[in-house]
Amino acid sequence: MPVKHRLTAPAPGWTTTTDVVVVGSGVAGLTVALNVRKAGLRAMVVTKAMLDDGSTRWAQGGIAAALGEGDTPEQHLDDTLVAGAGLCDEDAVRTLVTEGPDAVRRLIATGAAFDRGEDGEILLTREGGHHRRRIAHAGGDATGAEISRALVSAVRSDPGLELIEHALVLDLLTDADGHAAGLTLHVMGEGQHDGVGAVRAPAVVLATGGMGQVFSATTNPAVSTGDGVALALRAGAAVTDLEFVQFHPTVLWLGPEAEGQQPLVSEAVRGEGAHLVDADGVRFMVGQHELAELAPRDIVAKAITRRMQEQGAEHMYLDGRHFGAAMWEQRFPTILASCRAHGVDPVTEPIPVAPAAHYASGGIRTDRHGRTTVPGLYACGEVACTGVHGANRLASNSLLEGLVFAERIAADLTGRHRAEDLPERSVDVTAARAAQPVPLPPSEARAEIQRLMSRGAGVLRSAASMADTAAGLTMLAEQAYAHVAEEKPADPRVETWEAANLLLVATALVAAAAQREETRGCHWREDFPERDDARWQRHLITHLTAAGDPVSTPEER
């Protein structure tokens, strides 16, 4: 068995039990919970803030599925494979696009209300990389909020589904055979328990979202600190393709000093006909790709960044003035309000935009049933790497992936339950105690990690920039160890646990990105500007060494 590691934390002061514990309350986590409850299993949802505070509610554009006349799953598959730049698992993509339409219909049956035309049919739009209108949306540009509302309402209407809000997951518990047996967590005073506790369960589902907060500027909420990936690494699970972080090309530019979550300007704005222009009004995407502004996100983000470098500019512009006030108000009310709140009126002026960290295409390695390399541990949604996204996620495939693979996890757990393969498991206390504690960096390390990552491992990367980033991250880790040796360790609390998670995932990401010596999808190496299929049309698999260092190994062909 691999050497396990754990966060430095007090021993659990309370314990509860369930059949399935789901960590995360976005589309993926809540879909798992609702479906296993239908099968008669006990389920508990653990979430870091409130039920609707994750990334799902921030999704603007919509959910992609072959729902329109003339569209087919095969066409959706083709667009997804092109966007993934040669690294998609075609079988996983086929699962996504064939099961996706019915999964969306079941979501509608749960209560999600999508925008419809006068004929009652679901309205569909286009986004980057799609050759057809296949993006279903709600509230104009508030799709995620509507999906979250419907799922949260369904969860709250089930009195048998247990909830723990305001809880940060810490580490996985396993039995003597290495099978998941539950997890430890810290409840932040406002949940139904307080302090560090344990949830005993024979199945653990991680749906913790992304790790966008590893960068200074991101579209992700403050809770997206890579907790699930960090937990999986410490538990000995395999993680795949962390180097492929998608930077959304059109994020509202708030100034050079802006940090934290930034307002997204949905790709659907370009899907409806807005143009990317420079300060002189030149449409620089024309001629660069057959789809111009609707090229896959990695291509658009690179083009914006390149134009910014050429002109010494801090941002480009998204021009939708020709929409008129009525269209902005009806189709994009959320974006309109957000822009106006920051002093920009899209009706009368172009929107200043620049790329920002948006989505992790890699994550915890899973099969098509959401099973990780640790028995009993599942993952779905952004925290997982199902193979669907490859080197670059196709727009609006994320909500669909969370939905489809959550249903598959629930089906797998239901089958195991009926086969009596989900017995209560005893925690291996000896192994838990033997797990190596990870020293905690101080809470202020978070800002330094973000600065290092944005400067050296953002949209543009090189061996030199990543070496500097890795050195800075190593120094932060060494300082944490030194403070332990000096008996001045950081206090175990939410801020230092989050900093430890960010430090681990940042270190793992840089290690993988430094190893992949090519440019592919959303991984852009200035020193290796070409795609290299001969060497790199394969995945990088990351584990922790006995010393706790992440090491990436190319997958065998």
Helices and strands as residue ranges (DSSP letters): E 5-7, E 15-17, E 20-23, H 27-38, E 43-46, G 56-58, E 63-64, H 73-83, H 90-110, E 124-125, E 135-136, H 143-156, E 162-164, E 167-174, E 180-187, E 195-200, E 203-206, G 212-214, E 217-218, H 227-234, E 239-240, E 245-252, E 260-261, H 267-271, E 275-277, G 292-294, H 297-311, E 316-319, G 321-323, H 325-331, H 333-341, E 351-360, E 363-365, E 377-379, G 381-383, E 384-385, H 397-418, H 429-434, E 436-438, H 445-456, H 463-485, H 494-515, H 533-536, E 540-544, E 550-554
